[in-house]
C-alpha cells in the first residue's frame, strides 16, 4: 500500500497524512522531488514521528512512478470529487497506491488519466471538499477495513 502525494505543499497536511499512512499500514509515501512541502522539523512534529518510521520515496516524476508501480502489478487509484465510483465500492484488497491531490489544484490531469480508476468520498452535506489529510485518513481507513474483512 502506497500513498502518492501530488502538489501538497502544506507540511501540516503531509505530517497528518504520514501519521494516518503509518497507522493504517501503508508501506511508503511517494512524493515528487519538486512541488511538495519540505519535510522539515514541523512536518515531523505534525506527523507525531511517523515520518521517521515510514519510508518516503522522492521521485523525479509521479508519472514515471505510476509506470513503475504498474510494471510491478500495483494498481493506482486516484481520489477525484466528481468520480462516479464511491470509495466503499472500490476493491482495495489487492496491492495498490492511492493518489491524493493538493487542495487547490487537485491531481494533475495527465496523472489522473493514467490511474487505473478514480473514486470519491461521498459527502451527504452541502460542503463539497475535505482537507486532504482528512480525505487521506478516510481513504486509508476504508482500505484497512476491506483488508481486515477479507482475511
C-alpha positions as CSV (number, residue, x, y, z in Angstrom):
1,X,0.0,0.0,0.0
2,X,1.5,3.3,-1.2
3,X,0.3,6.9,-0.7
4,X,1.3,9.2,-3.6
5,X,1.1,13.0,-3.0
6,X,0.6,15.4,-5.9
7,X,1.0,19.1,-5.2
8,X,0.5,19.0,-1.5
9,X,2.6,21.9,-0.1
10,X,1.2,22.3,3.4
11,X,3.6,20.5,5.7
12,X,1.0,20.0,8.4
13,X,-1.1,18.1,5.8
14,X,1.9,16.0,4.9
15,X,2.5,15.3,8.5
16,X,-1.1,14.3,9.1
17,X,-1.1,12.1,6.0
18,X,2.1,10.4,7.2
19,X,0.5,9.7,10.6
20,X,-2.6,8.1,9.0
21,X,-0.5,6.2,6.5
22,X,1.7,4.6,9.2
23,X,-1.4,3.9,11.4
24,X,-3.3,2.2,8.6
25,X,-0.4,0.1,7.3
26,X,0.9,2.0,4.3
27,X,4.4,0.9,3.2
28,X,5.6,4.3,1.9
29,X,4.8,7.8,0.8
30,X,5.7,8.6,-2.7
31,X,6.3,12.3,-3.3
32,X,7.8,14.3,-6.2
33,X,11.2,16.0,-5.8
34,X,9.6,19.3,-6.6
35,X,6.2,20.9,-5.9
36,X,5.7,19.3,-2.4
37,X,6.2,20.8,1.0
38,X,9.6,20.4,2.7
39,X,9.8,17.5,5.1
40,X,11.3,19.6,7.9
41,X,11.1,19.5,11.7
42,X,7.5,20.9,11.7
43,X,6.3,18.2,9.3
44,X,7.9,15.5,11.6
45,X,6.3,17.1,14.6
46,X,2.9,17.2,13.0
47,X,3.3,13.5,11.9
48,X,4.0,12.6,15.6
49,X,7.2,11.0,14.4
50,X,5.5,8.9,11.7
51,X,7.8,10.5,9.0
52,X,10.8,8.9,10.9
53,X,9.2,5.5,10.7
54,X,7.5,5.5,7.3
55,X,9.5,5.1,4.1
56,X,9.4,8.3,2.0
57,X,10.3,7.8,-1.7
58,X,11.2,11.0,-3.5
59,X,10.8,10.6,-7.3
60,X,11.7,12.9,-10.2
61,X,8.3,12.2,-11.8
62,X,5.0,10.9,-10.4
63,X,4.1,9.8,-13.9
64,X,7.1,7.6,-14.1
65,X,6.4,6.3,-10.6
66,X,2.9,5.2,-11.7
67,X,4.5,3.4,-14.7
68,X,6.9,1.6,-12.3
69,X,4.0,0.7,-10.0
70,X,2.0,-0.7,-12.9
71,X,5.1,-2.7,-14.1
72,X,5.1,-4.4,-10.7
73,X,1.4,-5.3,-10.7
74,X,0.3,-2.5,-8.4
75,X,-3.0,-0.7,-9.2
76,X,-3.0,3.1,-8.9
77,X,-6.3,4.8,-7.8
78,X,-6.9,8.5,-7.7
79,X,-9.3,10.5,-5.5
80,X,-11.5,12.8,-7.5
81,X,-14.5,14.7,-6.2
82,X,-16.5,14.1,-9.4
83,X,-15.8,10.4,-9.8
84,X,-18.7,8.1,-10.3
85,X,-17.4,5.4,-8.0
86,X,-17.6,5.7,-4.2
87,X,-14.6,4.7,-2.1
88,X,-16.5,1.8,-0.5
89,X,-17.3,0.5,-4.0
90,X,-13.6,0.1,-4.8
91,X,-11.7,-3.2,-4.3
92,X,-8.7,-2.1,-2.2
93,X,-7.8,-5.7,-1.2
94,X,-5.0,-6.1,-3.8
95,X,-1.7,-4.2,-3.7
96,X,-2.4,-0.6,-4.7
97,X,-1.4,3.0,-4.5
98,X,-3.7,5.9,-3.8
99,X,-3.0,9.4,-5.3
100,X,-4.0,12.4,-3.2
101,X,-4.0,15.8,-4.8
102,X,-3.3,19.2,-3.5
103,X,-6.3,21.2,-2.1
104,X,-6.1,24.0,-4.7
105,X,-5.5,22.2,-8.0
106,X,-6.2,18.5,-7.2
107,X,-4.4,15.9,-9.1
108,X,-2.5,16.8,-12.3
109,X,-4.8,15.9,-15.2
110,X,-2.2,13.8,-17.1
111,X,-1.5,11.8,-13.8
112,X,-5.2,11.4,-13.2
113,X,-5.6,10.0,-16.7
114,X,-3.0,7.2,-16.3
115,X,-4.5,5.9,-13.0
116,X,-6.4,2.7,-13.1
117,X,-9.6,4.1,-11.6
118,X,-10.9,7.2,-9.8
119,X,-13.1,7.3,-6.7
120,X,-14.8,9.8,-4.5
121,X,-15.5,10.1,-0.8
122,X,-19.3,10.6,-0.6
123,X,-20.4,13.5,1.5
124,X,-24.1,14.0,2.2
125,X,-23.7,17.5,3.4
126,X,-23.6,20.7,1.4
127,X,-19.9,21.3,1.8
128,X,-18.1,19.9,-1.2
129,X,-14.5,19.3,-0.1
130,X,-12.4,17.8,2.6
131,X,-8.9,18.7,3.9
132,X,-6.5,16.4,2.0
133,X,-5.2,15.0,5.3
134,X,-8.7,14.1,6.4
135,X,-9.6,12.6,3.0
136,X,-6.4,10.5,3.1
137,X,-7.3,9.2,6.5
138,X,-10.8,8.3,5.4
139,X,-9.5,6.5,2.3
140,X,-6.8,4.6,4.3
141,X,-9.4,3.6,6.9
142,X,-11.6,2.1,4.1
143,X,-8.6,0.3,2.7
144,X,-7.8,-1.2,6.1
145,X,-11.4,-2.1,6.7
146,X,-11.6,-4.0,3.4
147,X,-8.4,-5.8,4.1
148,X,-9.3,-6.8,7.6
149,X,-12.7,-8.1,6.4
150,X,-11.1,-10.1,3.6
151,X,-8.7,-12.0,5.9
